[in-house]
Amino acid sequence: MTSSFTFEAIGTAWRVDSGAELDPATRGGVLDLTEEYDAVYSRFRADSAVSALARAGGSLTLPDSGAALGALYSTLYRITGGSMSPLVGSVLEHQGYDAAYSLTPRGPASAAPRWEDGLEWKGNILTARRPVLLDVGAAGKGQLVDLVGAFLASAGYDDVLVDASGDMLHRGLRPLTVALEHPYDPTSAIGTVVLDNRALCASASNRRAWGDGLHHVVDAATGRSVERVVATWVLAADTMTADALATALFLTEPDNLMPEFEFDYVQVFSDGRARYSPSLNGALF
């Protein structure tokens, strides 16, 4: 790929590598798309639709892509017994990962509200019977990568790598070899995988960590940060699924996910062990 387009969106760094340089209209379209998504889902923006639900509850009409996001969260909420939930926003805020980035816990860990007690997500209509703080970051960034990839394809760009700080979507003729960053040493890798017209997403507890054992991967059912798993990688057909499963693998066993999803994975545990899918196209060092 000969051209790169870098920008900031949804609070993170993005890079689009392409075989042909993106024209100005396409670049502008990508920026508009990411801004529109952020304006709906960001819990860090006072003017977002999600923040309005946190203040007063009520109903929200999401973009058409919201139906797929809700269906994925519903499935993973069921499989994990409530440990993975879009209502985890209240837990993260309570721990100090709030809009002001105070990084100061407000008290002992407490579970997120149960989905079935106050939230309905039917198609692209989201209804909260009382104020709730949503956080769809476990799948939303991946979905936005997919939306950017689809937009680029519609504009005629079919040789691209969309990379949102490690959430990657590849479309093209030449496979890429991607290193898997060591969870305790960002200057080294624990292995590599081949990315060939698929998505690759990673999640690690060291990426956003603060305080005494606090980090952004939390169990919504208990309100506590996960300790057993420290890093995951998932390869799947689309980035939304890969992103969501990278978080789900902190909360449940791969065997619980395999009946409903097609994916490859790597897990690293806090005791130094690693586990990976037999079909993984790659190698661990």
BALOLO-755029 format. One record per residue (C-alpha): y negated, x negated, z; residue in three letters. Coordinates in pm, 1 decimal, padded with zeros to 6 digits, always signed. Layout:
N
<node y="Y" x="X" z="Z" code="ALA"/>
...
This chain:
285
<node y="+00000.0" x="+00000.0" z="+00000.0" code="MET"/>
<node y="-00333.2" x="-00143.4" z="-00106.2" code="THR"/>
<node y="-00597.9" x="+00069.2" z="+00065.9" code="SER"/>
<node y="-00674.0" x="+00161.4" z="+00427.7" code="SER"/>
<node y="-00896.2" x="+00428.2" z="+00579.8" code="PHE"/>
<node y="-00960.4" x="+00399.6" z="+00955.0" code="THR"/>
<node y="-01140.1" x="+00643.6" z="+01182.2" code="PHE"/>
<node y="-01146.0" x="+00791.4" z="+01532.9" code="GLU"/>
<node y="-01026.6" x="+01146.6" z="+01594.8" code="ALA"/>
<node y="-00891.0" x="+01349.6" z="+01889.3" code="ILE"/>
<node y="-00969.7" x="+01059.3" z="+02118.5" code="GLY"/>
<node y="-00756.2" x="+00800.1" z="+01942.3" code="THR"/>
<node y="-00755.4" x="+00555.9" z="+01651.5" code="ALA"/>
<node y="-00622.6" x="+00662.9" z="+01311.2" code="TRP"/>
<node y="-00530.0" x="+00467.5" z="+01001.2" code="ARG"/>
<node y="-00428.9" x="+00599.4" z="+00661.2" code="VAL"/>
<node y="-00271.4" x="+00342.6" z="+00431.2" code="ASP"/>
<node y="-00232.2" x="+00451.1" z="+00070.6" code="SER"/>
<node y="-00130.3" x="+00317.8" z="-00266.5" code="GLY"/>
<node y="-00461.2" x="+00434.3" z="-00413.2" code="ALA"/>
<node y="-00798.8" x="+00437.4" z="-00240.1" code="GLU"/>
<node y="-00892.9" x="+00775.7" z="-00099.0" code="LEU"/>
<node y="-01193.4" x="+00923.7" z="-00276.3" code="ASP"/>
<node y="-01495.5" x="+01030.1" z="-00064.3" code="PRO"/>
<node y="-01409.1" x="+01400.1" z="-00082.7" code="ALA"/>
<node y="-01057.8" x="+01335.9" z="+00044.3" code="THR"/>
<node y="-01184.5" x="+01116.8" z="+00327.0" code="ARG"/>
<node y="-01429.3" x="+01387.8" z="+00423.6" code="GLY"/>
<node y="-01154.0" x="+01647.6" z="+00411.9" code="GLY"/>
<node y="-00937.8" x="+01443.4" z="+00648.7" code="VAL"/>
<node y="-01225.5" x="+01410.0" z="+00895.5" code="LEU"/>
<node y="-01300.4" x="+01783.0" z="+00875.8" code="ASP"/>
<node y="-00934.6" x="+01866.4" z="+00935.8" code="LEU"/>
<node y="-00909.0" x="+01651.1" z="+01247.3" code="THR"/>
<node y="-01236.9" x="+01786.4" z="+01385.1" code="GLU"/>
<node y="-01124.2" x="+02146.5" z="+01335.8" code="GLU"/>
<node y="-00797.2" x="+02079.6" z="+01516.9" code="TYR"/>
<node y="-00974.8" x="+01910.2" z="+01806.2" code="ASP"/>
<node y="-01217.5" x="+02201.1" z="+01836.7" code="ALA"/>
<node y="-00923.9" x="+02434.2" z="+01900.3" code="VAL"/>
<node y="-00686.7" x="+02233.8" z="+02119.0" code="TYR"/>
<node y="-00879.2" x="+01965.2" z="+02309.8" code="SER"/>
<node y="-00890.8" x="+02021.6" z="+02685.3" code="ARG"/>
<node y="-01144.8" x="+01737.6" z="+02706.5" code="PHE"/>
<node y="-01412.4" x="+01935.5" z="+02518.5" code="ARG"/>
<node y="-01608.3" x="+02207.7" z="+02693.6" code="ALA"/>
<node y="-01665.2" x="+02382.5" z="+02360.0" code="ASP"/>
<node y="-01298.3" x="+02400.2" z="+02255.5" code="SER"/>
<node y="-01096.2" x="+02719.8" z="+02233.6" code="ALA"/>
<node y="-00850.4" x="+02583.1" z="+02490.9" code="VAL"/>
<node y="-01134.2" x="+02523.1" z="+02737.1" code="SER"/>
<node y="-01246.5" x="+02884.0" z="+02690.7" code="ALA"/>
<node y="-00897.5" x="+02999.3" z="+02794.7" code="LEU"/>
<node y="-00922.4" x="+02777.6" z="+03102.2" code="ALA"/>
<node y="-01245.5" x="+02947.5" z="+03204.5" code="ARG"/>
<node y="-01160.5" x="+03312.4" z="+03145.4" code="ALA"/>
<node y="-00816.1" x="+03363.4" z="+02993.3" code="GLY"/>
<node y="-00790.7" x="+03621.8" z="+02716.4" code="GLY"/>
<node y="-00661.3" x="+03604.0" z="+02360.2" code="SER"/>
<node y="-00705.4" x="+03332.6" z="+02103.7" code="LEU"/>
<node y="-00627.6" x="+03343.2" z="+01733.8" code="THR"/>
<node y="-00499.1" x="+02999.7" z="+01638.7" code="LEU"/>
<node y="-00488.4" x="+02849.0" z="+01290.6" code="PRO"/>
<node y="-00175.3" x="+02945.4" z="+01095.8" code="ASP"/>
<node y="-00009.5" x="+02621.2" z="+01207.0" code="SER"/>
<node y="-00025.1" x="+02747.2" z="+01565.6" code="GLY"/>
<node y="+00284.2" x="+02960.4" z="+01512.5" code="ALA"/>
<node y="+00505.0" x="+02656.4" z="+01449.2" code="ALA"/>
<node y="+00353.7" x="+02472.9" z="+01746.0" code="LEU"/>
<node y="+00421.7" x="+02765.7" z="+01977.7" code="GLY"/>
<node y="+00777.7" x="+02810.3" z="+01852.4" code="ALA"/>
<node y="+00854.0" x="+02442.2" z="+01911.6" code="LEU"/>
<node y="+00712.2" x="+02448.2" z="+02262.4" code="TYR"/>
<node y="+00904.6" x="+02767.6" z="+02341.0" code="SER"/>
<node y="+01231.4" x="+02605.4" z="+02232.8" code="THR"/>
<node y="+01170.9" x="+02289.5" z="+02434.4" code="LEU"/>
<node y="+01055.7" x="+02486.5" z="+02738.0" code="TYR"/>
<node y="+01390.6" x="+02665.7" z="+02729.2" code="ARG"/>
<node y="+01600.9" x="+02354.8" z="+02671.1" code="ILE"/>
<node y="+01428.6" x="+02155.1" z="+02947.3" code="THR"/>
<node y="+01431.1" x="+02439.1" z="+03198.5" code="GLY"/>
<node y="+01053.2" x="+02452.5" z="+03208.6" code="GLY"/>
<node y="+00997.1" x="+02077.4" z="+03242.0" code="SER"/>
<node y="+00819.0" x="+02056.1" z="+02905.5" code="MET"/>
<node y="+00542.5" x="+02314.2" z="+02886.1" code="SER"/>
<node y="+00201.8" x="+02362.8" z="+02723.6" code="PRO"/>
<node y="+00081.0" x="+02463.9" z="+03070.1" code="LEU"/>
<node y="+00111.9" x="+02104.6" z="+03189.4" code="VAL"/>
<node y="-00265.7" x="+02068.8" z="+03151.5" code="GLY"/>
<node y="-00319.7" x="+02188.4" z="+03508.1" code="SER"/>
<node y="-00077.5" x="+01924.1" z="+03637.3" code="VAL"/>
<node y="-00250.5" x="+01643.3" z="+03448.3" code="LEU"/>
<node y="-00591.5" x="+01759.4" z="+03568.9" code="GLU"/>
<node y="-00461.4" x="+01777.7" z="+03927.1" code="HIS"/>
<node y="-00334.4" x="+01420.5" z="+03898.4" code="GLN"/>
<node y="-00676.4" x="+01298.6" z="+03782.9" code="GLY"/>
<node y="-00621.7" x="+01291.2" z="+03408.2" code="TYR"/>
<node y="-00904.3" x="+01539.5" z="+03362.9" code="ASP"/>
<node y="-01192.8" x="+01587.3" z="+03122.1" code="ALA"/>
<node y="-01403.0" x="+01340.9" z="+03322.7" code="ALA"/>
<node y="-01118.2" x="+01085.5" z="+03340.7" code="TYR"/>
<node y="-01166.0" x="+01068.4" z="+03716.7" code="SER"/>
<node y="-00811.4" x="+00927.3" z="+03759.9" code="LEU"/>
<node y="-00823.8" x="+01050.5" z="+04118.4" code="THR"/>
<node y="-00544.3" x="+01285.7" z="+04232.3" code="PRO"/>
<node y="-00659.4" x="+01603.9" z="+04402.0" code="ARG"/>
<node y="-00362.4" x="+01626.7" z="+04637.6" code="GLY"/>
<node y="+00017.4" x="+01625.8" z="+04639.2" code="PRO"/>
<node y="+00201.0" x="+01702.3" z="+04314.8" code="ALA"/>
<node y="+00235.2" x="+02068.6" z="+04226.4" code="SER"/>
<node y="+00420.1" x="+02241.0" z="+03943.5" code="ALA"/>
<node y="+00251.9" x="+02398.2" z="+03643.7" code="ALA"/>
<node y="+00240.2" x="+02778.3" z="+03622.2" code="PRO"/>
<node y="+00552.3" x="+02926.2" z="+03465.8" code="ARG"/>
<node y="+00508.6" x="+03024.1" z="+03100.9" code="TRP"/>
<node y="+00669.9" x="+03364.1" z="+03156.5" code="GLU"/>
<node y="+00427.6" x="+03451.9" z="+03435.3" code="ASP"/>
<node y="+00101.5" x="+03435.5" z="+03245.0" code="GLY"/>
<node y="+00121.8" x="+03324.3" z="+02884.1" code="LEU"/>
<node y="+00223.9" x="+03492.9" z="+02559.2" code="GLU"/>
<node y="+00244.9" x="+03296.2" z="+02234.5" code="TRP"/>
<node y="+00342.3" x="+03523.1" z="+01947.7" code="LYS"/>
<node y="+00292.5" x="+03372.6" z="+01605.3" code="GLY"/>
<node y="-00059.8" x="+03236.0" z="+01597.7" code="ASN"/>
<node y="-00185.2" x="+03467.9" z="+01874.6" code="ILE"/>
<node y="-00208.9" x="+03307.2" z="+02216.5" code="LEU"/>
<node y="-00280.4" x="+03532.9" z="+02514.0" code="THR"/>
<node y="-00338.6" x="+03420.3" z="+02872.1" code="ALA"/>
<node y="-00336.1" x="+03696.2" z="+03131.6" code="ARG"/>
<node y="-00544.7" x="+03473.5" z="+03359.6" code="ARG"/>
<node y="-00727.9" x="+03141.4" z="+03316.8" code="PRO"/>
<node y="-00483.8" x="+02865.0" z="+03219.3" code="VAL"/>
<node y="-00534.5" x="+02504.3" z="+03117.2" code="LEU"/>
<node y="-00322.1" x="+02414.6" z="+02818.0" code="LEU"/>
<node y="-00228.5" x="+02068.7" z="+02696.6" code="ASP"/>
<node y="-00037.5" x="+02053.5" z="+02367.9" code="VAL"/>
<node y="-00066.7" x="+01677.2" z="+02336.7" code="GLY"/>
<node y="+00310.0" x="+01627.7" z="+02345.5" code="ALA"/>
<node y="+00337.3" x="+01781.8" z="+01998.5" code="ALA"/>
<node y="-00016.7" x="+01849.7" z="+01878.9" code="GLY"/>
<node y="-00105.1" x="+01499.1" z="+01767.7" code="LYS"/>
<node y="+00213.7" x="+01489.6" z="+01565.3" code="GLY"/>
<node y="+00133.9" x="+01823.7" z="+01407.9" code="GLN"/>
<node y="-00210.3" x="+01700.4" z="+01311.3" code="LEU"/>
<node y="-00051.3" x="+01395.7" z="+01144.4" code="VAL"/>
<node y="+00163.6" x="+01636.5" z="+00942.9" code="ASP"/>
<node y="-00140.5" x="+01842.5" z="+00847.1" code="LEU"/>
<node y="-00324.9" x="+01529.7" z="+00732.6" code="VAL"/>
<node y="-00018.5" x="+01421.9" z="+00534.9" code="GLY"/>
<node y="+00007.0" x="+01761.8" z="+00366.2" code="ALA"/>
<node y="-00363.6" x="+01755.3" z="+00282.0" code="PHE"/>
<node y="-00329.9" x="+01411.8" z="+00124.5" code="LEU"/>
<node y="-00029.4" x="+01526.8" z="-00078.5" code="ALA"/>
<node y="-00225.1" x="+01829.3" z="-00203.5" code="SER"/>
<node y="-00500.9" x="+01590.4" z="-00312.8" code="ALA"/>
<node y="-00250.5" x="+01390.3" z="-00517.9" code="GLY"/>
<node y="-00180.5" x="+01102.0" z="-00278.4" code="TYR"/>
<node y="+00197.0" x="+01063.3" z="-00258.1" code="ASP"/>
<node y="+00224.2" x="+00701.9" z="-00134.1" code="ASP"/>
<node y="+00082.5" x="+00707.7" z="+00218.7" code="VAL"/>
<node y="+00136.1" x="+00610.9" z="+00578.9" code="LEU"/>
<node y="-00057.2" x="+00819.7" z="+00829.6" code="VAL"/>
<node y="-00069.2" x="+00644.7" z="+01167.3" code="ASP"/>
<node y="-00233.0" x="+00810.3" z="+01468.3" code="ALA"/>
<node y="-00196.6" x="+00532.0" z="+01726.3" code="SER"/>
<node y="+00178.8" x="+00507.3" z="+01681.6" code="GLY"/>
<node y="+00260.1" x="+00857.5" z="+01560.0" code="ASP"/>
<node y="+00348.0" x="+00782.4" z="+01197.6" code="MET"/>
<node y="+00432.8" x="+00978.6" z="+00885.0" code="LEU"/>
<node y="+00555.5" x="+00789.9" z="+00578.5" code="HIS"/>
<node y="+00567.6" x="+00925.3" z="+00224.5" code="ARG"/>
<node y="+00641.5" x="+00687.7" z="-00063.5" code="GLY"/>
<node y="+00893.0" x="+00488.5" z="-00264.5" code="LEU"/>
<node y="+00912.3" x="+00179.4" z="-00044.8" code="ARG"/>
<node y="+01061.3" x="+00200.5" z="+00306.7" code="PRO"/>
<node y="+00876.1" x="+00027.7" z="+00588.3" code="LEU"/>
<node y="+01016.4" x="-00174.7" z="+00877.9" code="THR"/>
<node y="+00840.6" x="-00086.7" z="+01203.2" code="VAL"/>
<node y="+00860.8" x="-00283.5" z="+01528.4" code="ALA"/>
<node y="+00930.4" x="-00105.4" z="+01856.9" code="LEU"/>
<node y="+00681.6" x="-00231.0" z="+02115.1" code="GLU"/>
<node y="+00826.1" x="-00361.9" z="+02439.6" code="HIS"/>
<node y="+00723.3" x="-00111.7" z="+02712.6" code="PRO"/>
<node y="+00624.4" x="-00393.1" z="+02951.9" code="TYR"/>
<node y="+00486.9" x="-00647.3" z="+02702.9" code="ASP"/>
<node y="+00275.0" x="-00519.1" z="+02412.0" code="PRO"/>
<node y="+00288.6" x="-00861.6" z="+02246.7" code="THR"/>
<node y="+00664.0" x="-00838.7" z="+02185.2" code="SER"/>
<node y="+00916.2" x="-00594.5" z="+02040.2" code="ALA"/>
<node y="+01256.1" x="-00472.2" z="+02154.7" code="ILE"/>
<node y="+01374.4" x="-00392.5" z="+01802.0" code="GLY"/>
<node y="+01288.7" x="-00248.4" z="+01462.6" code="THR"/>
<node y="+01356.0" x="+00071.2" z="+01268.6" code="VAL"/>
<node y="+01331.5" x="+00155.3" z="+00900.5" code="VAL"/>
<node y="+01080.8" x="+00430.0" z="+00820.9" code="LEU"/>
<node y="+01166.6" x="+00593.6" z="+00488.4" code="ASP"/>
<node y="+00997.3" x="+00926.8" z="+00413.0" code="ASN"/>
<node y="+01025.3" x="+01033.3" z="+00774.9" code="ARG"/>
<node y="+00813.1" x="+01043.6" z="+01086.7" code="ALA"/>
<node y="+00827.8" x="+00803.6" z="+01380.2" code="LEU"/>
<node y="+00673.1" x="+00877.6" z="+01718.6" code="CYS"/>
<node y="+00675.5" x="+00688.4" z="+02045.3" code="ALA"/>
<node y="+00596.8" x="+00775.3" z="+02403.9" code="SER"/>
<node y="+00565.3" x="+00533.2" z="+02694.1" code="ALA"/>
<node y="+00471.9" x="+00577.4" z="+03056.6" code="SER"/>
<node y="+00261.8" x="+00259.9" z="+03054.3" code="ASN"/>
<node y="+00022.5" x="+00385.9" z="+02786.9" code="ARG"/>
<node y="-00186.6" x="+00608.5" z="+03014.3" code="ARG"/>
<node y="-00111.2" x="+00512.0" z="+03372.9" code="ALA"/>
<node y="-00324.7" x="+00500.7" z="+03684.5" code="TRP"/>
<node y="-00291.5" x="+00512.1" z="+04062.0" code="GLY"/>
<node y="+00041.0" x="+00471.3" z="+04238.2" code="ASP"/>
<node y="+00309.3" x="+00559.5" z="+03985.8" code="GLY"/>
<node y="+00096.3" x="+00815.6" z="+03803.2" code="LEU"/>
<node y="+00108.1" x="+00846.0" z="+03426.2" code="HIS"/>
<node y="+00067.8" x="+01108.9" z="+03156.1" code="HIS"/>
<node y="+00438.0" x="+01195.5" z="+03107.2" code="VAL"/>
<node y="+00493.9" x="+01454.7" z="+03376.8" code="VAL"/>
<node y="+00757.1" x="+01712.4" z="+03456.1" code="ASP"/>
<node y="+00578.2" x="+02047.3" z="+03445.5" code="ALA"/>
<node y="+00843.3" x="+02202.4" z="+03671.5" code="ALA"/>
<node y="+00773.5" x="+01957.9" z="+03954.9" code="THR"/>
<node y="+00426.5" x="+01822.9" z="+03878.9" code="GLY"/>
<node y="+00547.3" x="+01464.7" z="+03915.8" code="ARG"/>
<node y="+00537.7" x="+01175.4" z="+03669.9" code="SER"/>
<node y="+00876.9" x="+01087.1" z="+03523.6" code="VAL"/>
<node y="+01029.9" x="+00767.7" z="+03665.6" code="GLU"/>
<node y="+01377.7" x="+00730.8" z="+03508.5" code="ARG"/>
<node y="+01269.5" x="+00686.8" z="+03143.7" code="VAL"/>
<node y="+00985.5" x="+00449.4" z="+03054.1" code="VAL"/>
<node y="+00974.8" x="+00459.1" z="+02672.9" code="ALA"/>
<node y="+01114.6" x="+00660.8" z="+02382.0" code="THR"/>
<node y="+01102.3" x="+00656.3" z="+02004.0" code="TRP"/>
<node y="+01209.3" x="+00939.3" z="+01774.4" code="VAL"/>
<node y="+01260.9" x="+00954.8" z="+01398.4" code="LEU"/>
<node y="+01257.4" x="+01301.0" z="+01242.0" code="ALA"/>
<node y="+01165.6" x="+01476.0" z="+00919.2" code="ALA"/>
<node y="+00821.6" x="+01578.9" z="+01049.2" code="ASP"/>
<node y="+00581.8" x="+01424.5" z="+01296.7" code="THR"/>
<node y="+00534.8" x="+01732.6" z="+01514.0" code="MET"/>
<node y="+00905.9" x="+01739.2" z="+01592.9" code="THR"/>
<node y="+00925.6" x="+01362.9" z="+01642.7" code="ALA"/>
<node y="+00625.5" x="+01370.8" z="+01875.5" code="ASP"/>
<node y="+00763.1" x="+01656.6" z="+02083.4" code="ALA"/>
<node y="+01111.7" x="+01509.4" z="+02111.8" code="LEU"/>
<node y="+00970.6" x="+01171.9" z="+02217.8" code="ALA"/>
<node y="+00836.0" x="+01352.4" z="+02525.3" code="THR"/>
<node y="+01139.1" x="+01577.7" z="+02568.0" code="ALA"/>
<node y="+01363.5" x="+01269.5" z="+02598.0" code="LEU"/>
<node y="+01183.2" x="+01185.4" z="+02922.0" code="PHE"/>
<node y="+01289.2" x="+01523.8" z="+03057.4" code="LEU"/>
<node y="+01635.5" x="+01600.1" z="+02922.6" code="THR"/>
<node y="+01939.9" x="+01437.9" z="+02768.4" code="GLU"/>
<node y="+01965.4" x="+01380.1" z="+02391.6" code="PRO"/>
<node y="+02283.2" x="+01590.2" z="+02381.6" code="ASP"/>
<node y="+02082.9" x="+01892.6" z="+02496.3" code="ASN"/>
<node y="+01846.3" x="+01855.5" z="+02199.5" code="LEU"/>
<node y="+02094.2" x="+01773.8" z="+01923.1" code="MET"/>
<node y="+02228.0" x="+02128.0" z="+01869.6" code="PRO"/>
<node y="+01881.9" x="+02242.8" z="+01758.8" code="GLU"/>
<node y="+01715.1" x="+01932.1" z="+01612.6" code="PHE"/>
<node y="+01803.0" x="+01657.7" z="+01366.1" code="GLU"/>
<node y="+01664.6" x="+01323.8" z="+01484.7" code="PHE"/>
<node y="+01734.6" x="+00963.1" z="+01574.7" code="ASP"/>
<node y="+01612.7" x="+00809.5" z="+01897.3" code="TYR"/>
<node y="+01576.7" x="+00508.9" z="+02124.7" code="VAL"/>
<node y="+01532.0" x="+00539.7" z="+02500.9" code="GLN"/>
<node y="+01443.6" x="+00264.7" z="+02747.8" code="VAL"/>
<node y="+01509.3" x="+00326.2" z="+03116.3" code="PHE"/>
<node y="+01333.4" x="+00191.4" z="+03423.4" code="SER"/>
<node y="+01638.4" x="-00022.5" z="+03510.0" code="ASP"/>
<node y="+01609.7" x="-00205.6" z="+03176.5" code="GLY"/>
<node y="+01889.3" x="-00023.3" z="+02994.8" code="ARG"/>
<node y="+01840.5" x="+00106.0" z="+02642.1" code="ALA"/>
<node y="+02021.1" x="+00385.9" z="+02459.8" code="ARG"/>
<node y="+01998.7" x="+00481.6" z="+02094.6" code="TYR"/>
<node y="+02153.4" x="+00722.6" z="+01846.2" code="SER"/>
<node y="+02458.1" x="+00593.4" z="+01654.3" code="PRO"/>
<node y="+02297.2" x="+00679.0" z="+01319.6" code="SER"/>
<node y="+01976.1" x="+00486.2" z="+01389.8" code="LEU"/>
<node y="+01862.3" x="+00284.9" z="+01085.9" code="ASN"/>
<node y="+01742.0" x="-00016.9" z="+01278.4" code="GLY"/>
<node y="+01835.9" x="-00272.9" z="+01540.0" code="ALA"/>
<node y="+01757.6" x="-00355.6" z="+01902.7" code="LEU"/>
<node y="+01715.3" x="-00719.6" z="+01994.9" code="PHE"/>
